[in-house]
Amino acid sequence: MKKVFMCVSFMSLLFASFANAGDAELGKAASGLCAACHGADGNSVNPVWPKLAGQHEEYTTRQLSLFKSGERKATVMGGMVAGLSEEDMINLGTYFASQKSTIGSADENLLELGKALYQGGQTKMKIPACMSCHGVTGKGNPLSGYPVLAGQHAAYTEQRLNDYRAGEKIANDDDVNGKIMADVAEYLSDEEIKAVASYIQGLYSD
């Protein structure tokens, strides 16, 4: 009886997961609004705009929701998402998750420091390794809300880390994950931020 209950529970969760999954084709149709900045496939050309290709569906959907509610402040994005429904945001998350991110490269002059921080953190300042949350190859963890970092533009990552260090609420900073990032960035120097951002740009998850 216990095995039957576990099986039914598992199937219920499975069907619920499918029921909540977005439609990539509908997401593609709605992505025209995003293409000017983020590229048609989610690979932005301008390095100050993040790549969305290959990002976890749940993460992208949540960020769009945060922009719409105003919890994540951004004048341009706030206007762009104003007309999106919850279904639109889920579909966009699904579409961009299905796209392949382009591969970047790291600055060789910053590679050693960036790798050391990403893989080992900084013991003296009690800064944890980036890979402890985002994985060795930067795939992140969708269940914990940790985004894919692999291949992300160094300029974008550097700016986000600077924002965290400055104490700006750039995302869900009242959540545990936001607090972790604020604590990590607080003690990073300009050089360390630049180095780890460059290293992340050179990571790729496949």
C-alpha positions, 0 to 999 in steps of 0.5 A, a space after each residue: 500500500 505504501 509503495 502504491 501511495 508513493 507511486 501515485 504521489 510521484 505520478 501526481 508530481 510528474 503530471 503537475 510538472 508537465 501541467 506547469 511547463 510552458 510552451 516553447 513555441 508560444 514563448 518564441 512568438 512572444 520573444 520578439 519583444 525581447 530580441 532587440 536587447 537579448 537577441 532572437 535566441 537569447 544570446 545578446 550582442 551587447 555585453 551589458 545585456 544578459 544572455 537568456 539562452 540556456 537559463 533555467 526556465 524557473 529562474 527566467 520566469 521568476 525574474 520577469 515576474 519580479 520586474 512586473 511586480 516592481 520587486 526588481 527595479 529596472 525602468 526599461 524591463 518594467 515597461 517591457 513586461 507590463 503587458 505580459 501575463 503569467 502564462 506569457 512569462 512561463 512560455 518565455 522562460 521555457 523558450 529561452 531555456 530551450 536555446 543554446 548559449 554561445 560560448 565566451 572566453 576568459 581573459 588569460 591575464 585574469 584566469 588564475 585569480 578568477 578560477 581560484 575564486 570560482 572554485 575555491 572562494 577566499 578563505 581569509 574573508 570566508 567567501 564561499 566558492 561560486 561553484 558550491 551553488 552554481 556548479 563546477 561548469 556553471 549550470 546552477 541549480 534550478 531547484 534552489 533558484 541558483 541561475 546558470 552562469 556559464 558563458 554569461 557576459 563578463 560586463 553584465 556579471 561584473 555590474 551585478 556583483 558591483 550592485 550587490 556589493 553596493 547594497 542595491 536590491 537587484 533581485 530577490 534580495 530579501 530571500 536567502 539567495 540574495 542575502 548570500 550574494 550580498 554577503 559574498 560580494 561585500 568583500 570582493 575587490 574590483 580586481 576580484 570581481 573583474 576576474 571572476 566575471 571573466 572566468 564565468 564568461 569562459 565557462 560553458 556547461 556542455 
